[in-house]
Amino acid sequence: MCAGSRADRDGDRNGVNAMSRKSIGLRTWLIQRLSAVYMLLFVVCFAIYFTLNTPTSYLEWRTMMANSFVGITTTLFFLSLLTHAWVGMRDVIMDYIHFDGVRLALLTGVGFALLATAIWIMKILLTVSV
């Protein structure tokens, strides 16, 4: 066949599509793993911190949460948690729900639920002050 034939062009196009699908799969796999590692480190560090410095009053809790470092790491924890949940739920729905309408409805519902949760969490974290 000629180098510019339709079969060659379709093969290139299919090769590019296959490569982009692999890239997307790698990206979601990496997001899942990195978010899981961050959440694990966050939980372990906070468990150690709470074991050594247990806040005994509401004021101590608020003071701790008003610290910039704690606020940023907690925000990153919840963003990691919500991202981890989205990627996991999306993959499960995409793999096991075969009807497009049901799949779209479930993905939309999960997306709005996670978005509402993110807004609620940010409202809580941004209103903390001593």
Secondary structure, DSSP 8 states (H G I E B T S, - for coil): --TTSHHHHHHHHHHHHHHHHHHHHHHHHHHHHHHHHHHHHHHHHHHHHHHHS---SHHHHHHHHHSHHHHHHHHHHHHHHHHHHHHHHHHHHHHH---HHHHHHHHHHHHHHHHHHHHHHHHHHHT---
